Amino acid sequence: MTAPGASNSTTGALYVVATPIGNLDDMSARALKVLRDVSLIAAEDTRHSLRLMQHFGIPTPLAACHEHNEREEGSRFITRLLAGDNVALISDAGTPLISDPGYHLVRQARAAGIQVIPVPGACALIAALSAAGLPSDRFIFEGFLPAKSVGRKARLELVKEEPRTLIFYEAPHRILECLQDMEEIFGPDRPAVLGRELTKTFETLKGLPLSELRAFVEGDSNQQRGECVVLVAGWSEPEGEDAIGAEARRVLDLLLEEMPLKRAAALAAEITGVRKNLLYQVALDKQKGV
Ligand code: SAM
């Protein structure tokens, strides 16, 4: 098989091939063709991938390429590629390199001047985002959070005021703790979506404010099984009274009883450190009954 754009080259191409995340019908026709035509498939777990290859009747040999051998063994694949063999890289599910091995091999291949060709397909974060109903024009993928609560909360703190939609992968046995920490750091009202078992029989896409989503998962042990993606709406600037905080509101209210609006806003700003214009606007809205 000749790599597109590499017809005169004697070097093989590295194909990065997405495989299904549950539903085998999501295997693309192009992925099947590439996997049949290459000389070798570099797979995260050869036993796991062998079953997939048997299902599709693909006889191509498999070789292990996982996080423990990728750096060292990568050179073996590079040697094959330089000798003219086409190689496909797959992971256990979805798109390689996305919270999966492959980064070092792709880097090594590109550094050696080997053409790297993506064969796109299923990816859990994109599947979840496409159906979650949260803003999708800008988002960030945070991968897996640390397993322990202290580390997890520290990471969540870093993205607390991130305005783009946040996407996380999480293991089922940690999903409840994860949602508890998210509720604590992001607040109970932040909209969130749990994407569970996507493309599979018990697919769930549940969208609720974080406190309700946590309660939903807590109250149903089935929701603590299977594979999950958590999406959280990005931070948005609080508006109206919420913008100034409870203490500033209390001070402003007290002063408004004693003096004119403009003076109350100025004095409340001096006392609380909150911007005068913001306090003035809140006081004005209050006066208008907004
Ligand atoms: N490379 C994969 C991809 O493209 O999405 C991700 C591999 S990562 C090791 C596995 C994690 O992806 C799971 O723990 C889960 O967070 C997410 N995931 C994979 N399949 C999923 C599915 N069918 N539904 C929901 N999440 C899934």
Boltz pocket constraint, residues with backbone or C-beta under 6 A from the ligand:
constraints:
  - pocket:
      binder: B
      contacts: [[A, 21], [A, 22], [A, 91], [A, 93], [A, 94], [A, 95], [A, 96], [A, 97], [A, 98], [A, 99], [A, 100], [A, 122], [A, 123], [A, 124], [A, 125], [A, 168], [A, 169], [A, 170], [A, 171], [A, 195], [A, 196], [A, 197], [A, 198], [A, 199], [A, 200], [A, 227], [A, 228], [A, 229]]
      max_distance: 6.0
